[in-house]
Amino acid sequence: MQSLSILVLWAATIGIILVDRKKRAESTNEDMLPMNEPGLGVLFALAVLCNIGCLPYYFLQTRGGAKGFLMGIGFFAGCFVLTVAASVVLAGR
């Protein structure tokens, strides 16, 4: 059951990154242009090896400054809550 919870965490993290990358690629807003984006391989490795740092790193690189870092922390917190909820549901089975 713990492995399913970890898969939920990884899937949520990667999902957020992929959705944001797509949104940035389609954006015409100059602040959202896809520059300084880390490679997907680096992000996948971070998601697996050090998940807590993956989203803050991604948003810091793409948004810059404290705003990006705090966005990453917030999204990680959401992924963590989703993972805890999934583990509670799986434990009740």
Backbone hydrogen bonds in HBPLUS format (Angstrom, degrees):
<---DONOR---> <-ACCEPTOR-->    atom                        ^
c    i                          cat <-CA-CA->   ^        H-A-AA   ^      H-
h    n   atom  resd res      DA  || num        DHA   H-A  angle D-A-AA Bond
n    s   type  num  typ     dist DA aas  dist angle  dist       angle   num
A0005-SER N   A0001-MET O   3.19 MM   4  6.53 150.7  2.28 144.1 151.9     1
A0006-ILE N   A0002-GLN O   2.99 MM   4  6.31 153.3  2.06 149.0 155.9     2
A0007-LEU N   A0003-SER O   3.00 MM   4  6.22 150.7  2.08 140.0 148.1     3
A0008-VAL N   A0004-LEU O   2.97 MM   4  6.26 146.5  2.09 142.0 150.9     4
A0009-LEU N   A0005-SER O   3.04 MM   4  6.39 153.9  2.11 145.0 151.6     5
A0010-TRP N   A0006-ILE O   2.91 MM   4  6.22 165.8  1.93 155.1 158.1     6
A0011-ALA N   A0007-LEU O   2.84 MM   4  5.92 164.8  1.87 148.2 153.1     7
A0012-ALA N   A0008-VAL O   2.91 MM   4  5.99 159.2  1.95 147.4 153.0     8
A0013-THR N   A0009-LEU O   3.02 MM   4  6.16 161.1  2.06 148.5 153.8     9
A0014-ILE N   A0010-TRP O   2.93 MM   4  6.10 175.6  1.93 158.8 159.9    10
A0015-GLY N   A0011-ALA O   2.82 MM   4  5.78 152.2  1.89 141.0 150.1    11
A0016-ILE N   A0012-ALA O   2.99 MM   4  6.15 157.9  2.04 146.6 151.0    12
A0017-ILE N   A0013-THR O   3.18 MM   4  6.48 161.2  2.22 148.7 153.6    13
A0018-LEU N   A0014-ILE O   2.91 MM   4  6.15 167.3  1.93 156.4 159.4    14
A0019-VAL N   A0015-GLY O   2.96 MM   4  6.08 164.2  1.98 152.5 156.8    15
A0020-ASP N   A0016-ILE O   2.97 MM   4  6.07 161.3  2.01 147.2 152.8    16
A0021-ARG N   A0017-ILE O   2.85 MM   4  6.04 159.5  1.89 152.3 158.4    17
A0022-LYS N   A0018-LEU O   3.04 MM   4  6.19 157.2  2.09 144.3 150.1    18
A0023-LYS N   A0019-VAL O   2.94 MM   4  6.14 159.0  1.98 147.9 154.1    19
A0024-ARG N   A0020-ASP O   2.83 MM   4  6.02 157.1  1.89 150.8 157.0    20
A0025-ALA N   A0021-ARG O   2.94 MM   4  6.11 151.3  2.03 143.5 151.2    21
A0026-GLU N   A0022-LYS O   3.11 MM   4  6.32 145.3  2.24 145.5 153.7    22
A0027-SER N   A0024-ARG O   3.32 MM   3  5.10 148.7  2.43  94.6 103.6    23
A0032-MET N   A0029-ASN O   3.03 MM   3  5.41 149.3  2.12 110.4 119.6    24
A0035-MET N   A0033-LEU O   2.80 MM   2  5.87 123.7  2.12 117.7 101.1    25
A0043-LEU N   A0039-GLY O   3.16 MM   4  6.48 160.8  2.19 149.9 155.5    26
A0044-PHE N   A0040-LEU O   2.81 MM   4  5.99 157.9  1.85 153.5 159.2    27
A0045-ALA N   A0041-GLY O   2.97 MM   4  6.12 162.4  2.00 146.9 152.0    28
A0046-LEU N   A0042-VAL O   2.92 MM   4  6.15 158.6  1.96 148.0 154.2    29
A0047-ALA N   A0043-LEU O   2.87 MM   4  6.03 153.3  1.94 144.1 151.8    30
A0048-VAL N   A0044-PHE O   3.05 MM   4  6.31 149.2  2.15 147.0 154.1    31
A0049-LEU N   A0045-ALA O   2.82 MM   4  5.93 170.3  1.83 157.1 160.5    32
A0050-CYS N   A0046-LEU O   2.80 MM   4  5.10 150.2  1.89 131.0 141.1    33
A0053-GLY N   A0050-CYS O   3.02 MM   3  5.77 149.2  2.11 121.1 129.0    34
A0054-CYS N   A0051-ASN O   3.13 MM   3  5.18 148.3  2.24 104.1 113.3    35
A0057-TYR N   A0053-GLY O   3.06 MM   4  5.92 153.4  2.13 140.2 148.0    36
A0058-TYR N   A0054-CYS O   2.92 MM   4  6.15 164.3  1.95 153.8 158.4    37
A0059-PHE N   A0055-LEU O   2.94 MM   4  6.06 179.1  1.94 159.4 159.7    38
A0060-LEU N   A0056-PRO O   2.90 MM   4  5.85 145.5  2.02 139.2 149.2    39
A0061-GLN N   A0057-TYR O   2.96 MM   4  6.14 155.9  2.02 149.3 155.2    40
A0062-THR N   A0058-TYR O   2.95 MM   4  6.20 154.0  2.02 149.5 157.3    41
A0063-ARG N   A0059-PHE O   2.82 MM   4  5.48 153.7  1.89 137.8 145.0    42
A0064-GLY N   A0060-LEU O   2.88 MM   4  4.65 131.6  2.12 111.4 125.7    43
A0069-PHE N   A0065-GLY O   3.28 MM   4  6.59 163.1  2.31 147.4 152.3    44
A0070-LEU N   A0066-ALA O   2.84 MM   4  5.99 165.7  1.86 155.3 158.7    45
A0071-MET N   A0067-LYS O   2.95 MM   4  6.15 148.2  2.05 143.6 152.8    46
A0072-GLY N   A0068-GLY O   2.99 MM   4  6.26 157.2  2.05 148.5 154.0    47
A0073-ILE N   A0069-PHE O   2.98 MM   4  6.34 153.7  2.05 147.8 155.2    48
A0074-GLY N   A0070-LEU O   2.94 MM   4  6.12 159.6  1.98 146.1 151.5    49
A0075-PHE N   A0071-MET O   2.90 MM   4  6.18 160.5  1.94 153.3 158.4    50
A0076-PHE N   A0072-GLY O   2.89 MM   4  6.06 155.8  1.95 146.2 153.4    51
A0077-ALA N   A0073-ILE O   2.90 MM   4  6.14 155.4  1.96 147.6 154.5    52
A0078-GLY N   A0074-GLY O   3.05 MM   4  6.37 151.2  2.13 144.5 151.9    53
A0079-CYS N   A0075-PHE O   2.98 MM   4  6.31 155.6  2.04 147.8 154.2    54
A0080-PHE N   A0076-PHE O   2.81 MM   4  6.09 154.5  1.87 152.9 160.6    55
A0081-VAL N   A0077-ALA O   2.95 MM   4  6.20 158.5  2.00 149.0 154.0    56
A0082-LEU N   A0078-GLY O   2.99 MM   4  6.21 158.3  2.04 146.9 153.0    57
A0083-THR N   A0079-CYS O   2.91 MM   4  6.14 149.8  2.00 144.5 152.9    58
A0084-VAL N   A0080-PHE O   2.92 MM   4  6.22 158.3  1.96 152.2 157.5    59
A0085-ALA N   A0081-VAL O   2.93 MM   4  6.13 161.5  1.96 150.1 155.4    60
A0086-ALA N   A0082-LEU O   2.93 MM   4  6.14 152.7  2.01 142.9 150.5    61
A0087-SER N   A0083-THR O   2.93 MM   4  6.20 153.2  2.01 147.3 154.4    62
A0088-VAL N   A0084-VAL O   2.96 MM   4  6.21 151.4  2.05 149.1 156.6    63
A0089-VAL N   A0085-ALA O   3.01 MM   4  6.22 161.4  2.04 148.7 153.6    64
A0090-LEU N   A0086-ALA O   2.88 MM   4  6.05 159.5  1.93 146.3 152.5    65
A0091-ALA N   A0087-SER O   2.87 MM   4  5.93 143.5  2.00 137.8 147.5    66
A0092-GLY N   A0088-VAL O   3.15 MM   4  6.33 136.6  2.35 139.7 149.8    67
A0092-GLY N   A0089-VAL O   3.23 MM   3  5.27 132.5  2.47  95.0 107.4    68
A0093-ARG N   A0090-LEU O   3.35 MM   3  5.45 159.2  2.39 101.0 107.1    69
